[in-house]
Amino acid sequence: MSTEKGKLILIPTPIGNLEDITLRALRMLKEVNLILCEDTRTSSVLLKHYQISTPLHSYHAHNEHKTLDKWISKMENGENIGLISDAGTPSISDPGFLLTRECLKNSIEVECLPGATAFVPALVKSGLPSDQFVFEGFLPVKKGRQTAFKALALENRTIILYESPFRVCKTLDELSSYLGEDRLISVSRELSKKFEETFNGTIIDALNHFKVKEPRGEFVMIIGAKSD
């Protein structure tokens, strides 16, 4: 008799404050057979906080291709797998797309729970139009970077970017060159954490601010659309 297939469950985790997780997410973390995560050390903090003992396995950009068949095989044999990222919703600038696509190819059910994503609170609190927006995630570091900025300069919707603290000033400087110093921007960092900060103003104002105040933490940039 054939075994009923398991499924993949994408489980959002807090972007900072450990209380920002749903009851359903906690239940799923307990019920799945195993949990795939980017860094077991990071995710073990969350699981330990909620006294969850489900086994953790490393799944990140450097091993997702070579371990793909292994996880598909487990779900084919009836195991339910939870996928989490270090913070937020899996597949949003984090691993997840590849495994999800392979599950769909193999008729394995994929379930995604609603939950934390860093750009949503950053967008909502920015004061910039949120009826239409484009999410670009992390811009290319080298190849294609100039092309990306040229495209952003023509964008008629609110723009959302992610950035590391090491490239914040560089990116703001380039945004100033391609989009103009006076373009409105809202820069949020450490959302939901103790040192959460949001700077609202023009791109040049933001650049001057973070030249003085050393950028720390993960950043979300919300940029106003091109004016007519």
Secondary structure as GFF3:
##gff-version 3
##sequence-region A 1 228
A	DSSP	beta_strand	7	10	.	.	.	ID=ss1
A	DSSP	alpha_helix	23	31	.	.	.	ID=ss2
A	DSSP	beta_strand	34	37	.	.	.	ID=ss3
A	DSSP	alpha_helix	40	49	.	.	.	ID=ss4
A	DSSP	beta_strand	56	58	.	.	.	ID=ss5
A	DSSP	alpha_helix	64	76	.	.	.	ID=ss6
A	DSSP	beta_strand	81	83	.	.	.	ID=ss7
A	DSSP	alpha_helix	97	105	.	.	.	ID=ss8
A	DSSP	beta_strand	109	112	.	.	.	ID=ss9
A	DSSP	alpha_helix	119	126	.	.	.	ID=ss10
A	DSSP	beta_strand	133	138	.	.	.	ID=ss11
A	DSSP	alpha_helix	145	153	.	.	.	ID=ss12
A	DSSP	beta_strand	158	163	.	.	.	ID=ss13
A	DSSP	alpha_helix	168	179	.	.	.	ID=ss14
A	DSSP	beta_strand	184	189	.	.	.	ID=ss15
A	DSSP	beta_strand	197	202	.	.	.	ID=ss16
A	DSSP	alpha_helix	203	212	.	.	.	ID=ss17
A	DSSP	beta_strand	219	223	.	.	.	ID=ss18
###
